Amino acid sequence: MRIIFCWDDGALQDQKLFALHEKYELPGMFFVPTSNREGREVLTPAMIRQARSPWVAFGGHTHSHVYLTQIPAEQIEPEISANQNYLQEVLGEPIAHFCLPGGKYKREMLPLLYRYFRTVRTADTMCFRNRGPLYRPALHFYPRGVKSLLGNALRNHSFPEARLVWARRREPYFTLLRELLQYEEPRNDAMVMIWGHSWEIEELQLWEELEALFALCSTRYRSCCIPYDAIDAAGGPAAL
Ligand SMILES: [Zn+2]
């Protein structure tokens, strides 16, 4: 099993996540838009620069956090390139990874996205073995209902995981999350991408729950936790 943490939207509460990644020495990837048209404040260039560390890396998430399926085709390139340029200027290093706002895309957009980025990620859940050409996360750090977990598991061909969810359907979500990790642990081809939003964690006050997970990962699963940049080596998606 390989575990990868990633967080979307660059909300100000990401600063709490930075601190947790430093404290537990776990690598985390932060996908940050230049601004957020939903009105949520985003990290300033100074905050981004200050956070960069061996445990904290950054990726693109569009210029205005717009769903790429909701804009005319000719606006897609400016949305992704302006944000990539912005982050590259702030950090002075290449930005190679991208996350689709809302996970929304059409297949025909992918060649353009891969001209700018080495990897592209969705906002999926319950995908434990990537089938390509995108990276699809396995666990949303947000208490999803059983129906959502099962629907996503079946769509992502995660059949043993769907069975596990059904068998444990009365357990609290975060207990289930730990059981899924335990189930994947011996599986060499499993990539467990855990993602979420710091603003959701703040809204639902899930910080203690998250810290418990970090504590578990930094002890029991330490050797499984890899930086996002090592994602290809963790069993990448098929070529386009
Ligand atoms: Zn987002």
Boltz pocket constraint, residues with backbone or C-beta under 6 A from the ligand:
constraints:
  - pocket:
      binder: B
      contacts: [[A, 8], [A, 9], [A, 61], [A, 65], [A, 100], [A, 101], [A, 102]]
      max_distance: 6.0
